[in-house]
Amino acid sequence: MKNFFIVLVFACTTLTIQAQKKEKNQKPQVYGIDSTKVTTIDKTIKSLYDVISGEKGEKRNWGQFKFLFYKDAKLIPSGKNKKKVHVASFMTPDDYVKISGKWLVENGFFEKEINRKVQRFGNIAHVFSTYEAFNSKSDDAPFMRGINSIQLLNDGKRWWIINIYWTQETTDNPIPEKYLPKK
């Protein structure tokens, strides 16, 4: 029995050491997630727009979408309710996928950034990103425009989205010229 115990301990130790060596030599496989898309502010914002955009019937990469966000991040749409009062709603990335994911695929949706203003201090950044929304890449005119206010954090390795707070353009709230592309 004593010999069996020694062999068992030796076998477990050998397997553990081999597994640790294998882990050090291999990059972890995370399917559907591209970690190079969060190394700069520009890549992070581009990835955000790319991952929610697609033609009707085209699935979205929700793994990549969720990978953009820091723990406890929020998506905050704002606008007027039925009583014409400005309100905001708070969602997690998972909530956004549950609420909007099916609609995006069923209708087609492309959100295109048309202008950007970035303010950065050290490891934090604020991006005012003006967008246009289309149902298809081939559409000539957007069905909606607005501004995404995006807060980001760099942890020394990558950029994380902390919050996205947005509102759509309306007739009584047009996008100011300073947030539109220069003509």
N, C-alpha and C positions, 0 to 999 in steps of 0.2 A: 504494500500500500504506500509506503514511504517513497519507493522508486516511482510509482505512478504519479504521485503528487509533484515530485521533482521534474518529471517529464512534462507534466501539464503546465507547470510554471514556466519552464523553458520554452515550450511551444507558444504560450501566450505572449511572453516577452519578445520572442522572435517575430511573431506576427505583428505586434504593436510597433516594433522598430521598423519593420518593412513597410507598414502602412504609413508611418511618419515620413520615411524617405520618399515614398511615392507621392505623398501630399506636397512635399517641398519641391519636387521635380515637375509636378503637373499643375497647370492652371485649372481652377475649378470650372467645370462646364455649367454655364447658366444659359439655358436655351432661350432665345428670343430677346435677350438683353445685351445691348452693346454699351459697355462701360466707357468707350471712347467718346460717347455723345454727351458727356457731362464734364469734360475737362476744361471748358471755357464757358463764359457767359453766352457767347454767340452760339456755340454748339448746343447748349442746354435749351436755349429759346427755340432754335431751329428744330430740335428733337421734339419739343412740346407741340409745335405746329404740325410737324410731320406725322406724329403718332395719332393725333385726333382726326387727321384729314384722310379722305379716301372716297372713291366712287361708291355709288349705290351698290350694295351687296358685298362690298369689300370689308373683310374683318380687320379690326384694329389690333395692334400689339399692346394689349393692356398691361402686360408685364413690363414693357419698356416705359409705358406711361407712369405706372406706379413707382418705378425705379427712379424717376425724376424728383420725387418728393421726399422731403425730410419727414421724420416721425412727427405725427400730429399736425402735418401741414393741412391747410384749408384752401378750398376753392370757394370764392365768395361772389356770386352774381348779385348785382344790384339793379334796381329800377323802380318804377312806380307800380304800386299795386292797384287794384280796382278802385280804391278810394282816392287815387292820385297822390298817395303818400310814398316818398322814397323809402325803400326797405332793402335789406340785405338778407341773403340766406347763406348758411354755412354748411359746407359738405366736406367730407374726407375724399381722397382720391377714389376709394372704393364706392362711396355714395355716388360720385360723379359717373362712374362706370355703370352702376345699377340704374341710375336715372336717365342718363343720356346715351349710353352705349348702343342700345337697340335702335334708337331714333337715328343716330349717326349712320349706322349701317343701312337701315331701311330707306333713308332719304338721300344719302350721299351728302358729304359735307367737306368743304375745303376752307380752312382758315388760313389766310395769307397775310403775313406781316407787311405793311406798307411804309412804316416809319418806326424809328426807335430812338428814345432818349434814355441814356444810362447815367446814373449817378452811383459812384462807388466810393466807399471808404474802407480800406483794409479788406477784411474778409466778408463784408456785407455789400450788397448792391440792390438798387431799386431800378427797375426798368419800366418805362411807360412805352408799351408796344401797341401801336395803332394797327388795327386789322380790318380786313374785308373778308366776308364769308360768302361762299358760293356752294351750290348743290353739286356742281361738277366742275372739273378742271377746265372744261370747254366752255363754260358760261362766260358771256361777255361782261355782264354787270353783276355786282354783288347784291345779294338780297338783304345784307345787313353789314353795318360797320360799327366799330366801337374801339374802346381802349382797354387793354389788359394792364393792370398795375401789378407787376411781378416782383416779389421780394425774394432774394436769394442769399444763401450762406455758402461760403467756401470753408470746408473743414481742414484744408491743407492738402487734400487729395482730389477733391472734386467740388463742383457746384451743386447745391441742392435747392430746389424750389421750396420756400417756406410757406408762401401764400400767393394765390392769384386772385385779385379783386378786380372785377370788371363791370362795365356798364356799356350798353348799346347806345349808339347815336339815335336821337329822335329829332323830330322837327323843332321841338322847343329846347333841345340840347344838342346842337350840332357840334361836331369835332372842331376845336379851334385850329386855325391855320398853322400855329406853331407845332402841332402834332401831326400834320399832314406832310407828305413828301414835297420837297421844294420843286417848283415848276420850272 
